[in-house]
Amino acid sequence: MALLAPIAFAGALPYPETKRSSVVDSYHGTEVADPYRWLEDDASAETAAWVEAQNRVTFAFLEAIPERASIRERLRTLWNYERLGLPSKEGGRYFYSRNSGLQNQPVLLVADGLMAAPRTLLDPNVLSEDGTVALSGWSVSRDGRYLAYGLQRSGADWIEWRVREVETGRDLDDIVEWSKFSGVSWAADGSGFYYSRFRAPREGDERKAVVENHKLYFHKLGTSQDEDTLVYERPDQKQWGFHGYVTEDGRWLVIVVTRGTETKKGMFYKDLGKLGSPVIELLNDFDADYSFVGNRGSVFYLETDLDAPMRKVIAIDVDRPERDQWRVVVPEREELLQEVSLVGGRFVCSYLRHACSAVRIHRVAEGMAEADFERDLELPGIGSAYGFRGKADDEETFFVYTSFSTPATVYRADVARGDVAEFHKPRVAFDSGQFETRQVFAASKDGTRVPMFITHRRGLKLDGQRPVLMHGYGGFNVSLTPGFQVRNVVWLERGGVFVETNLRGGGEYGALWHLAGTKTNKQNTFDDFIACAEWLIANGYTSPRRLAMTGGSNGGLLVGAVMTQRPELFGAALPSVGVMDMLRFHRFTIGWAWTSDYGSAEDERQFRYLLGYSPYHRLRPGVRYPATLITTADHDDRVVPAHSFKFAARLQECQVSDGPPVLIRIETKAGHGAGTALAKVIDETADELSFLVKALALEPGEQGVWEER
């Protein structure tokens, strides 16, 4: 098949002038220029002026695209459907979230029975005029009397915890601030809750200062935060994180100890039945991943990848914690054990088979014997299922099932009988039957088989010129499984093809798959994505000028790395909140935690490897890069916007004079993604799809299907 010429664009865009500085750093004897270092100061007037100028160019370009209004309207129509969260039962009441359709934030409801009419317990939409205050987490006391709820403002990771009476809806005076990467866990008697926080940053540094020295506290209701009891800290281990959970029987405080985003964890505990009891270091070797599942008395059940890359469940009696006393209660299988819950005297085990869900139920045995397999839980189809929470004596559990063409549907399951029934099925204004999905495997550079899901209209003609949107992540042990997204429906309805890739660095095939895409193996992730793109071209789906890619955060790094390594392979790129400067990422907020996946420029060997693929540093003048729309937000305090600012400035400098557009869209009062107001999500999604229409030269043909201009 002959390759078509790149799409021509009329005239160069009037990019704002971006000054270059003479900053040069020396890394292990190698000098590296950083001409846009000044953009790291997101609080300066100079940076603010640059942001405003860039947005003017970007929005002028987007507003001139005729399809933009109709795309936004279709997004609003599709998003306007009722969505329910998973029910949770406490104190005889059910709690769950609901979005009626176009609400900026979901509302928390409470009902006296599963089928009883619910009432509003907390509506975040009334807390701000623009919908930028989000409910980031919540927990109900065991007696159902109190709700602890966390608020995030403008998308920042910082959480402010408050307490509300469930019966009256009245807020108590309790306020807990400067919490981050933490939930809350109530004491069994409802007297207060455990939570983790950092030291308050200096004023003005809230969004970029390095956060270290996590501490675990207990907050007693009716007291001020400065009276909170420090439960555990480790000044000698400033990068440890502490996450406290009170066991269901109220006897133990389990403390999961993390080291950044590293999968290997520690686990400590405190006997809450003994006044003044110390914190005991049960697992402190950091030799594997350990997740607490539940307990029966002194026996703790843990999910782990210790000597089991596909994971298993073990039992440890804390009264006899020696390793030769540990027992396997759910053995490792060929499929990845993704999650385990202890509900109704059973382990509900969620597995991944080639990135699709399968659920098996095992009855917990007496003592520490191996759990007996009872049955497979029947799922509605080939897709993703998650949830399955509950208590050890509950008869029911709830889960969500979704696929690329099936909106998230909530089901209730009887754990003893295995019966499954719909609790809430969304009604979305589209015909799911018009789409089909298949899973294929591409051979990566080293021969590794890399799976991807391909979704498109049934009977779509594959003429080698279909517009294809590829998505990827490939990092931090995250698994990408089938899921419904309104953005993808709009793309698919018009004849586009959506491709989800499962790259090394992710968690789809266990610990070894993850490690194969980390540190000095990170190039495998990029090679996998490139191999998937080449497979799509070779098999008649598309051509380079009709091929687009998208990804956020670590996925933004993926897009940035691939477009700088193989710029001729793609027609458009949508890197979102990406990690683009691989030499300095660890110097901001929580960036140090990512060295478990990326490595660090502080190490000479890792520095040279990072410099080889760092998107910001790999850009070269005079190269024809794909049409690019970079997206970030001013309140992103996880991947600070400086990554995107610097990459955009350098890319505009390097793009050939007659090349495709290079734009950056900087959202205000938003962060890394979580809690973003729906109105902002719709606007940004419409802009991304509109950009693809322009960049790939698409126009609506018969029945609205996109065709080449």
Order of alpha helices (4+ residues) and beta strands (2+ residues): beta-beta-alpha-alpha-beta-beta-beta-beta-beta-beta-beta-beta-beta-beta-beta-beta-beta-beta-beta-beta-beta-beta-beta-beta-beta-beta-beta-beta-beta-beta-beta-beta-beta-beta-beta-beta-alpha-beta-alpha-alpha-beta-alpha-beta-alpha-alpha-alpha-beta-alpha-beta-alpha-beta-beta
